[in-house]
């Protein structure tokens, strides 16, 4: 583990209550991890420490990015300063191989062919953009031509996730999968 300072670039996301912290080293070597509450972060000293910052509501790890979603009434500069301080002190002990198990790969093999195709379409068209904005999307279930999805990271509380982004996802799936599919956020 390196003890030199972590280089951090802070980027805004489309969600006014979320910031991306892009690091010069991996946060996760594989998969992603979303911690929606402190209890979920108990096995990660980095995520646990980030939850100790007043106002932090969610922590999302993906590749070399940490996305922090915070309460709307927090001072963004204060959140950014405190998150950077935690990253500097916790990255030397952080293990980028120890994460919440990314079960998606294992789970996909047991999915119906329809859901596997939906996942492929989302991987090719939707997820790269969401991940670029500090978030992601999970398919919860598909039944009666309704696709139920759960937004993660910055997307979880983003106003556009339930309007424009949702309509775009539905449009892509109608074009590439089924013209009558309905996408419903959970």
C-alpha positions as CSV (number, residue, x, y, z in Angstrom):
1,X,0.0,0.0,0.0
2,X,1.2,3.4,-0.9
3,X,1.7,6.1,1.8
4,X,2.0,9.0,-0.7
5,X,-0.9,11.4,-1.0
6,X,-3.8,10.3,-3.1
7,X,-4.4,12.6,-6.0
8,X,-8.1,13.4,-6.0
9,X,-10.1,15.2,-8.7
10,X,-13.6,16.3,-7.6
11,X,-16.4,16.4,-10.2
12,X,-20.0,17.4,-10.1
13,X,-22.7,15.0,-11.1
14,X,-26.1,15.7,-12.6
15,X,-27.4,15.1,-9.1
16,X,-26.9,18.4,-7.1
17,X,-26.5,16.3,-3.9
18,X,-23.7,14.0,-5.2
19,X,-20.0,14.5,-6.0
20,X,-17.6,12.2,-7.7
21,X,-14.1,11.9,-6.2
22,X,-11.8,10.5,-9.0
23,X,-8.6,9.0,-7.5
24,X,-5.2,8.2,-9.0
25,X,-5.5,4.5,-7.8
26,X,-8.2,1.9,-7.8
27,X,-11.0,1.9,-5.2
28,X,-12.3,-1.4,-6.6
29,X,-10.4,-3.8,-8.8
30,X,-13.6,-5.5,-9.9
31,X,-17.3,-4.7,-9.8
32,X,-19.0,-2.0,-7.8
33,X,-20.2,-1.5,-4.3
34,X,-23.0,0.7,-3.1
35,X,-23.5,1.3,0.6
36,X,-26.9,2.8,1.4
37,X,-26.3,2.9,5.2
38,X,-23.5,2.7,7.7
39,X,-24.3,-0.9,8.7
40,X,-23.7,-2.1,5.1
41,X,-20.2,-0.5,5.2
42,X,-18.9,-2.3,8.3
43,X,-16.4,-4.4,6.4
44,X,-14.9,-1.4,4.6
45,X,-13.0,1.0,6.8
46,X,-13.0,3.6,4.0
47,X,-16.8,3.4,3.5
48,X,-17.4,3.4,7.2
49,X,-15.3,6.4,7.7
50,X,-17.0,8.3,4.9
51,X,-20.4,7.6,6.7
52,X,-19.0,9.3,9.8
53,X,-19.1,12.6,7.9
54,X,-22.2,14.5,8.8
55,X,-24.8,14.5,6.0
56,X,-23.4,11.6,4.0
57,X,-26.3,9.5,2.8
58,X,-24.8,7.0,0.4
59,X,-21.3,5.8,-0.7
60,X,-20.7,4.3,-4.1
61,X,-17.4,2.7,-5.2
62,X,-16.6,2.0,-8.9
63,X,-13.2,1.5,-10.4
64,X,-11.2,4.6,-9.3
65,X,-14.2,6.6,-8.3
66,X,-16.0,7.3,-5.0
67,X,-19.4,8.9,-5.3
68,X,-20.8,10.6,-2.2
69,X,-24.5,11.4,-2.0
70,X,-25.3,13.9,0.8
71,X,-28.2,15.7,2.4
72,X,-29.5,18.6,0.4
73,X,-28.8,21.1,3.1
74,X,-25.1,20.3,3.5
75,X,-22.3,22.7,2.6
76,X,-20.8,21.2,-0.6
77,X,-17.3,22.6,0.1
78,X,-17.3,21.2,3.7
79,X,-18.4,17.8,2.4
80,X,-15.7,17.8,-0.3
81,X,-13.0,18.9,2.2
82,X,-14.0,16.2,4.7
83,X,-14.3,13.4,2.1
84,X,-10.8,14.3,0.8
85,X,-9.4,14.1,4.3
86,X,-11.0,10.7,4.9
87,X,-9.7,9.4,1.5
88,X,-6.2,10.6,2.3
89,X,-6.2,8.8,5.7
90,X,-8.1,5.6,4.8
91,X,-6.8,4.7,1.3
92,X,-3.4,3.4,2.7
93,X,-5.4,0.7,4.5
94,X,-8.1,0.2,1.9
95,X,-8.2,-3.1,0.1
96,X,-9.6,-2.7,-3.4
97,X,-10.2,-6.4,-3.6
98,X,-12.5,-6.5,-0.5
99,X,-15.9,-5.3,-1.5
100,X,-19.6,-6.2,-1.2
101,X,-19.8,-9.2,-3.5
102,X,-20.7,-8.1,-7.0
103,X,-23.2,-10.9,-7.5
104,X,-24.4,-9.7,-10.9
105,X,-22.0,-11.9,-12.9
106,X,-23.1,-15.0,-10.9
107,X,-26.7,-14.1,-10.9
108,X,-26.9,-13.4,-14.6
109,X,-26.3,-17.0,-15.5
110,X,-29.5,-18.0,-13.8
111,X,-31.7,-15.3,-15.3
112,X,-34.3,-15.8,-18.0
113,X,-33.1,-15.2,-21.6
114,X,-35.2,-12.0,-21.7
115,X,-33.6,-10.5,-18.6
116,X,-30.1,-11.5,-19.9
117,X,-30.9,-9.6,-23.1
118,X,-32.1,-6.6,-21.1
119,X,-28.9,-6.6,-19.0
120,X,-26.8,-6.8,-22.2
121,X,-28.6,-3.8,-23.7
122,X,-28.2,-1.8,-20.5
123,X,-24.5,-2.7,-20.3
124,X,-24.0,-1.5,-23.9
125,X,-26.1,1.6,-23.9
126,X,-27.1,2.9,-20.4
127,X,-24.7,1.9,-17.7
128,X,-21.6,3.6,-19.2
129,X,-23.3,6.9,-19.0
130,X,-24.7,6.4,-15.5
131,X,-21.3,5.1,-14.3
132,X,-19.6,8.2,-15.8
133,X,-21.9,10.3,-13.7
134,X,-21.1,8.4,-10.5
135,X,-24.1,6.0,-10.4
136,X,-25.5,2.8,-11.8
137,X,-28.6,0.8,-12.3
138,X,-29.7,-2.6,-11.1
139,X,-32.5,-4.7,-12.6
140,X,-34.7,-5.8,-9.7
141,X,-37.2,-7.9,-11.7
142,X,-39.0,-8.3,-15.0
143,X,-42.6,-9.4,-15.0
144,X,-45.7,-8.7,-17.1
145,X,-43.6,-6.6,-19.5
146,X,-42.6,-4.3,-16.6
147,X,-38.9,-3.8,-15.8
148,X,-38.3,-2.7,-12.2
149,X,-35.0,-1.0,-11.7
150,X,-33.1,0.5,-8.7
151,X,-30.8,3.5,-9.2
152,X,-27.4,3.5,-7.3
153,X,-24.8,6.1,-6.4
154,X,-25.5,9.6,-7.7
155,X,-28.5,8.3,-9.7
156,X,-30.3,7.2,-6.6
157,X,-31.5,10.7,-5.6
158,X,-31.1,12.5,-8.9
159,X,-34.2,14.3,-10.1
160,X,-33.5,13.4,-13.7
161,X,-33.3,9.7,-12.9
162,X,-37.1,9.5,-12.5
163,X,-37.8,11.6,-15.6
164,X,-35.5,12.1,-18.6
165,X,-33.1,9.3,-17.8
166,X,-36.0,6.9,-17.2
167,X,-37.6,7.9,-20.4
168,X,-34.3,7.4,-22.3
169,X,-33.9,3.9,-20.8
170,X,-37.4,3.0,-21.7
171,X,-36.9,4.3,-25.2
172,X,-33.7,2.3,-25.8
173,X,-35.4,-0.9,-24.5
174,X,-38.5,-0.3,-26.6
175,X,-36.3,0.1,-29.6
176,X,-33.9,-2.8,-29.0
177,X,-36.0,-5.3,-27.0
178,X,-39.8,-4.9,-26.8
179,X,-41.9,-1.9,-28.1
180,X,-44.3,-2.1,-25.2
181,X,-41.9,-2.5,-22.2
182,X,-42.4,-0.3,-19.2
183,X,-39.6,0.7,-16.9
184,X,-40.4,1.4,-13.3
185,X,-38.0,2.8,-10.7
186,X,-38.1,1.4,-7.2
